[in-house]
């Protein structure tokens, strides 16, 4: 009785491989199972040969350059001058980075040592403090609990939920199948999933996940921003579903930013490989380290050579000012300090900022630094800041 | 969903990302028809240029770029062979093939071929240079273990272990998705 399940059983590689390139007549002696495996292997070898026949000669970037030349000949490319523009801009950004870092850090220590007490007081008076560890956990049986702000993260396993430090949060009853970790504005929290994968959740974000992974896929749902360090499991892909896109990975580290009020979902790959696609569209893109995918209206754009640090530094308590757009930085500050910027009719400067600062910095020090760099003024009114030229 | 894209702006960035994703397998696809790597690369570039041009002229995004590209690249190859009027025998074969004719079954076969090749390329990239070389001697140059051992100056045992390891991971990766689909189904 053959009750054998479909299992990825290892063929006898040695026997098959040697047979393949020799003249011996072993093939006639294969059992039916072996014959199937041997044919499968033959196809695999043939396809590997297909790939290897071009592999060394591909030169993707060179070929793309040739393709771009052809495109220019046919007037398909609009801005020819853009390259030069960017390199100057890039240089300016790095120059500015150095200056800004010196100013901000220098400035902060100056203020701290000379008027330290004054600054602290004014911050508290303003009622605005940097964010910290904050999160709420909701279980599928309806239980909900506010997590300890002195802890950095929680861990889930079959025994229940505990803090990273070991303290118990909750044990499971039968009816708990899913849990949702919600992080409010001005919060961040860490989570270790039942398979050992780690997730860092940024402010205003939410992760829904099963308390134990069953079946062949490990599926979680993300709103907002999260950094994932996924435990490698060859036969159980890990899938992150978020606004308008699905990401499928085996084992890797990447950042996903999928805020409701942002137009695009941004996925940045640090390590490994991920496959990404817009929800409901068959097309899949493969990201390699340093690549970033922007998904907007079911439309995938892939960028290469991204400075990954810029997009993942938040999990290490760093605010990176080096973004394409001041608006991006402001959004990040809004979420972390739970404040609001009102742009009004002000023209936000087009030039980019540079440098990075600790997210423990008092907000007024941070804003002073930005004011200095961009020639704008912040006018505070409670938690709202008007931006003036 | 596929036809709802309102924005029809197509730019260097979009074409570039498609190019980087699909280039390798498309080259193989072209090579299968034209049997010359440089011509194959050239045809793949032409495919992207055509696509770019057509998109600019208002053509929508194809529902499945993979299908679209695999078919178009193959057709470019066939056209190329026709133009050159290569060997008589080939000409005969190709004159029987209508480039536009593409039954569903063949389309699916092409798509799954694409997926498998894509995965093989990914794995090749992860293999150390030496192992890739051994794999090449075996798969492409059809050498026996002994010949490979001589050519590379390693022991037969090294050839044996490295080859079975390489194929084992190629197989796992190439059949991974299929396996999953089957397991879920059962």
Interface residues (C-beta under 8 A of the other chain):
Chain A: X5 X6 X8 X10 X11 X13 X14 X17 X18 X20 X21 X22 X40 X41 X44 X45 X46 X47 X48 X49 X50 X51 X52 X53 X54 X55 X57 X58 X60 X63 X64 X66 X67 X68 X70 X71 X74 X76 X77 X78 X215 X216 X217 X234 X235 X237 X273 X280 X281 X282 X283 X285 X286 X297 X298 X299 X300 X301 X302 X303 X304
Chain B: X1 X2 X4 X5 X6 X7 X11 X12 X13 X14 X15 X16 X17 X19 X20 X21 X23 X24 X27 X28 X31 X32 X37 X38 X40 X41 X44 X45 X46 X48 X49 X52 X53 X56 X61 X63 X64 X65 X66 X113 X116 X117 X118 X120 X121 X122 X124 X132 X135 X136 X138 X139 X140 X142 X143 X144 X145 X160 X163 X164 X167 X168 X170 X171 X172 X174 X175 X176 X179 X180 X182 X183 X184 X186
